[in-house]
Amino acid sequence: MKFLKKLTCAAAVAMSMASAAHAGPVLNDWVFNPNGGGYEAGQEINEYLDVNGNAFIQINPTGGTSFEFREHAVFNITQADGNGALFPINYAGGNISAVFEANGTGNFSGAFSFTGGTIRMYQNPTNGQYAGTEGVYGANLGNLIAEFSVLAGGGGLVDASGSPINNGQVTVLAKAMPGQLAEGYFFNSNGDDLSMESILSFAFTNANTLGEPTDRLVSEVACEFAGFTGAGCDGTAYANTPGQYFFVGNNGQFKLAEVPEPGSLALFGIAMLGAGVAARKRAKKA
């Protein structure tokens, strides 16, 4: 509660300094059509798309307690707002998936943040290919429907080995420029296609170390996607090595937002982080 109060105070100070600037709100009641069939046949999204997947993280100590890292991840997106209305069932098969790659810096037993990266989202009309061997774990097959550039910031807390704390929240803020969302998939509540607008995405996921990743996950994500050449990719058995490389499992939410004016982008990040913290606190109470 004290932390949330601090965020509220910081947001209030930033708001007073921003003057006429205003942060773009997270989109509610927007529409997503998983097969690109337009607004009328789309599914209303109250707030977020559910995402789940796995990430391979490589850490490079840079002196003292600091480190740099690279992350490569694959995600599956099957429903929205936790409502169980699965996209393949409602939209005649296929799946929505995404690949994520990013760099960042951090401190052992401290926090980490992203310095840049890319989120690419795909619509694959063929059933059952996610978690397969086609492409990268089946996550980058079909039509590229969205590409976001990861903005500096976000991140989360790590333990002494650089691994995200158990069930720790990881936040990512990214931006798509006009033309980076495909036509027919993303719409605001008024039915306007978002493909030619600048859009922010905000995601927060809970991360936990994946103790025994499958051979396929190692082969597809670590060896192929990340270009890793160590254990698991050189003919020897793979095992997470804290402080060097490891897999984590993620599940969380992916939201869209209007792009705020430049002077209020930092305020937007503070507000979104506060919203994520509040959501975690509510979940614990439940």
C-alpha positions as CSV (number, residue, x, y, z in Angstrom):
1,M,0.0,0.0,0.0
2,K,2.8,2.4,0.8
3,F,4.4,1.7,-2.6
4,L,1.1,2.3,-4.3
5,K,0.7,5.6,-2.4
6,K,4.1,6.7,-3.6
7,L,3.2,5.9,-7.2
8,T,0.0,8.0,-6.7
9,C,2.0,10.9,-5.3
10,A,4.5,10.6,-8.2
11,A,1.8,10.6,-10.7
12,A,0.1,13.6,-9.1
13,V,3.4,15.5,-9.3
14,A,4.0,14.5,-12.9
15,M,0.5,15.5,-13.8
16,S,1.0,19.0,-12.3
17,M,4.2,19.4,-14.3
18,A,2.6,18.1,-17.5
19,S,0.3,21.1,-17.6
20,A,-2.0,20.6,-20.6
21,A,-0.5,17.3,-21.7
22,H,-2.6,14.2,-21.1
23,A,-1.8,10.5,-21.1
24,G,-3.6,8.3,-23.5
25,P,-5.9,5.9,-21.7
26,V,-5.8,2.1,-22.0
27,L,-8.4,1.1,-24.6
28,N,-11.5,-0.5,-23.3
29,D,-14.2,-2.3,-25.3
30,W,-12.0,-2.4,-28.4
31,V,-12.5,-5.1,-31.0
32,F,-10.1,-7.8,-32.2
33,N,-10.8,-10.0,-35.1
34,P,-8.4,-13.0,-35.0
35,N,-8.8,-13.8,-38.7
36,G,-8.7,-10.2,-40.0
37,G,-12.3,-10.3,-41.0
38,G,-13.1,-6.8,-39.9
39,Y,-15.0,-4.9,-37.1
40,E,-18.5,-6.4,-37.4
41,A,-17.3,-10.0,-37.1
42,G,-14.7,-9.2,-34.4
43,Q,-14.7,-10.0,-30.7
44,E,-15.1,-7.2,-28.2
45,I,-12.2,-6.9,-25.8
46,N,-13.0,-5.4,-22.5
47,E,-9.4,-4.7,-21.6
48,Y,-6.7,-7.3,-22.6
49,L,-5.6,-10.3,-24.5
50,D,-4.4,-13.2,-22.4
51,V,-0.8,-14.3,-23.2
52,N,1.2,-17.2,-22.0
53,G,4.6,-18.6,-23.1
54,N,8.3,-19.1,-22.3
55,A,11.4,-17.1,-22.5
56,F,15.1,-17.9,-22.7
57,I,17.3,-15.3,-20.9
58,Q,21.1,-14.8,-21.2
59,I,22.9,-12.7,-18.7
60,N,26.3,-11.0,-19.1
61,P,27.8,-9.6,-15.8
62,T,29.3,-6.1,-16.5
63,G,31.1,-5.5,-13.2
64,G,30.0,-5.0,-9.6
65,T,26.3,-6.0,-9.2
66,S,25.3,-4.9,-12.7
67,F,24.6,-7.0,-15.8
68,E,23.3,-6.9,-19.4
69,F,20.8,-9.4,-20.7
70,R,19.2,-10.7,-23.9
71,E,15.7,-12.3,-23.9
72,H,14.0,-14.4,-26.6
73,A,10.4,-15.5,-26.0
74,V,7.5,-17.2,-27.6
75,F,3.8,-16.6,-26.7
76,N,0.4,-18.1,-27.4
77,I,-2.8,-15.9,-27.3
78,T,-6.0,-17.9,-27.1
79,Q,-8.6,-15.7,-25.4
80,A,-9.3,-12.2,-24.0
81,D,-10.3,-11.0,-20.6
82,G,-9.9,-14.5,-19.1
83,N,-13.4,-15.3,-20.5
84,G,-12.7,-18.7,-22.0
85,A,-14.1,-17.7,-25.4
86,L,-11.2,-19.3,-27.3
87,F,-10.3,-17.7,-30.6
88,P,-9.9,-20.9,-32.6
89,I,-13.3,-22.1,-31.6
90,N,-15.0,-18.8,-32.5
91,Y,-13.0,-18.2,-35.7
92,A,-12.7,-21.5,-37.5
93,G,-9.3,-22.7,-36.4
94,G,-5.8,-21.4,-36.3
95,N,-4.0,-19.5,-33.5
96,I,-2.6,-16.1,-32.5
97,S,1.0,-16.2,-31.3
98,A,3.9,-13.8,-30.8
99,V,7.7,-13.7,-30.6
100,F,9.5,-11.3,-28.4
101,E,13.2,-10.3,-28.4
102,A,14.7,-7.6,-26.2
103,N,17.9,-6.3,-24.5
104,G,18.2,-4.7,-21.2
105,T,20.3,-4.0,-18.1
106,G,19.9,-4.7,-14.4
107,N,21.5,-5.3,-11.0
108,F,21.7,-8.6,-9.1
109,S,19.3,-8.6,-6.1
110,G,17.8,-5.5,-7.6
111,A,15.8,-4.4,-10.7
112,F,16.1,-4.8,-14.4
113,S,14.7,-2.8,-17.3
114,F,14.5,-3.1,-21.1
115,T,16.5,-0.9,-23.4
116,G,14.9,-2.0,-26.7
117,G,13.5,-4.9,-28.6
118,T,10.6,-6.1,-30.8
119,I,7.2,-7.8,-30.4
120,R,5.8,-9.5,-33.5
121,M,2.3,-10.9,-33.5
122,Y,1.1,-13.6,-36.0
123,Q,-2.2,-15.1,-37.1
124,N,-1.7,-18.6,-38.3
125,P,-4.8,-20.2,-40.0
126,T,-3.5,-23.7,-39.4
127,N,-4.5,-25.5,-36.2
128,G,-2.1,-26.9,-33.7
129,Q,1.3,-25.5,-34.9
130,Y,2.2,-23.5,-31.7
131,A,4.7,-25.5,-29.7
132,G,5.7,-27.4,-32.8
133,T,9.0,-27.4,-34.9
134,E,7.8,-25.3,-37.8
135,G,9.3,-21.8,-37.7
136,V,10.3,-20.9,-34.2
137,Y,8.3,-23.1,-31.9
138,G,5.4,-22.5,-34.3
139,A,5.1,-18.9,-32.9
140,N,6.1,-17.0,-36.0
141,L,4.0,-18.7,-38.7
142,G,1.2,-17.3,-40.8
143,N,0.4,-13.6,-41.3
144,L,2.4,-10.9,-39.4
145,I,-0.4,-8.8,-38.0
146,A,1.4,-6.5,-35.6
147,E,4.9,-5.3,-34.9
148,F,5.8,-3.2,-31.8
149,S,9.1,-1.6,-30.9
150,V,9.9,-2.1,-27.2
151,L,10.5,1.3,-25.4
152,A,13.2,1.8,-22.8
153,G,11.9,1.1,-19.2
154,G,9.6,-1.5,-17.8
155,G,11.2,-4.6,-16.3
156,G,10.9,-6.0,-12.8
157,L,12.8,-7.4,-9.8
158,V,15.5,-10.1,-9.8
159,D,17.2,-12.3,-7.2
160,A,20.9,-12.6,-6.6
161,S,21.3,-14.8,-9.7
162,G,19.6,-12.4,-12.0
163,S,16.4,-14.6,-12.3
164,P,13.0,-12.8,-11.9
165,I,11.7,-13.2,-8.4
166,N,9.1,-16.0,-8.1
167,N,5.8,-14.9,-9.5
168,G,7.4,-11.5,-10.1
169,Q,5.7,-9.0,-12.4
170,V,7.5,-8.1,-15.6
171,T,6.3,-5.0,-17.5
172,V,6.8,-4.1,-21.1
173,L,5.9,-0.9,-22.9
174,A,6.0,-0.8,-26.7
175,K,4.8,1.3,-29.6
176,A,3.6,0.5,-33.1
177,M,3.8,3.2,-35.8
178,P,1.1,3.7,-38.5
179,G,1.2,0.7,-40.9
180,Q,2.7,-1.7,-38.3
181,L,-0.8,-3.1,-37.4
182,A,-2.4,-5.1,-40.2
183,E,-5.8,-4.0,-41.5
184,G,-8.9,-5.8,-40.4
185,Y,-7.6,-7.0,-37.0
186,F,-7.6,-4.2,-34.4
187,F,-10.4,-1.6,-34.0
188,N,-11.3,1.0,-31.4
189,S,-14.8,1.0,-29.8
190,N,-16.1,3.3,-32.6
191,G,-15.2,0.8,-35.3
192,D,-12.1,2.7,-36.5
193,D,-9.4,0.4,-37.9
194,L,-6.2,1.1,-35.8
195,S,-3.8,0.0,-38.6
196,M,-2.9,3.6,-39.6
197,E,-2.6,5.0,-36.1
198,S,0.3,5.1,-33.6
199,I,-0.6,2.7,-30.8
200,L,1.0,1.8,-27.5
201,S,0.9,-1.7,-26.1
202,F,1.4,-2.4,-22.4
203,A,2.0,-5.9,-21.1
204,F,2.6,-7.3,-17.7
205,T,3.3,-10.9,-17.0
206,N,4.1,-13.1,-14.0
207,A,7.5,-14.8,-14.4
208,N,8.7,-18.0,-12.8
209,T,11.9,-20.0,-13.5
210,L,11.1,-23.0,-15.7
211,G,13.1,-25.8,-14.0
212,E,12.9,-28.4,-16.7
213,P,12.3,-27.0,-20.2
214,T,11.5,-29.6,-22.8
215,D,14.1,-30.6,-25.4
216,R,11.9,-29.0,-28.1
217,L,11.7,-25.7,-26.2
218,V,15.5,-25.7,-25.8
219,S,16.1,-26.5,-29.4
220,E,13.6,-24.1,-30.9
221,V,13.9,-21.1,-28.6
222,A,17.5,-21.3,-27.1
223,C,19.4,-22.9,-30.0
224,E,17.4,-21.6,-33.0
225,F,15.8,-18.3,-31.9
226,A,18.5,-17.0,-29.5
227,G,21.4,-18.6,-31.4
228,F,22.7,-20.1,-28.2
229,T,25.6,-22.6,-28.6
230,G,26.1,-23.9,-25.1
231,A,24.5,-26.8,-23.2
232,G,21.5,-28.3,-24.9
233,C,22.7,-27.0,-28.3
234,D,26.1,-28.6,-28.5
235,G,25.1,-32.2,-27.9
236,T,25.2,-32.1,-24.1
237,A,22.3,-32.0,-21.8
238,Y,20.7,-28.6,-21.0
239,A,20.3,-27.3,-17.5
240,N,19.5,-23.8,-16.3
241,T,22.7,-22.0,-15.0
242,P,21.7,-19.2,-12.6
243,G,23.6,-16.0,-13.3
244,Q,24.2,-17.1,-16.9
245,Y,21.2,-18.5,-18.8
246,F,17.8,-19.9,-17.9
247,F,14.2,-20.3,-19.0
248,V,11.2,-18.7,-17.4
249,G,7.5,-19.3,-17.9
250,N,5.2,-16.3,-18.3
251,N,1.5,-15.6,-18.2
252,G,-0.2,-12.2,-18.2
253,Q,-2.1,-9.5,-20.1
254,F,-1.5,-7.5,-23.3
255,K,-3.3,-4.2,-23.6
256,L,-3.5,-1.4,-26.2
257,A,-3.5,2.3,-25.5
258,E,-3.6,5.6,-27.3
259,V,-0.3,7.3,-27.7
260,P,0.1,10.1,-25.1
261,E,1.7,13.4,-25.9
262,P,5.5,13.2,-25.5
263,G,5.6,15.2,-22.3
264,S,3.3,12.7,-20.5
265,L,4.8,9.4,-21.7
266,A,6.6,9.0,-18.4
267,L,3.4,9.6,-16.5
268,F,1.7,7.0,-18.6
269,G,4.3,4.5,-17.6
270,I,4.0,5.3,-13.9
271,A,0.2,5.0,-14.1
272,M,0.4,1.6,-15.9
273,L,2.9,0.3,-13.4
274,G,0.6,1.3,-10.6
275,A,-2.3,-0.4,-12.2
276,G,-0.3,-3.6,-12.5
277,V,0.7,-3.5,-8.8
278,A,-2.9,-2.9,-7.8
279,A,-4.0,-5.9,-9.9
280,R,-1.5,-8.1,-8.1
281,K,-2.6,-7.0,-4.7
282,R,-6.2,-7.7,-5.6
283,A,-5.2,-11.2,-6.8
284,K,-3.4,-12.0,-3.6
285,K,-6.5,-10.9,-1.5
286,A,-8.7,-13.1,-3.6
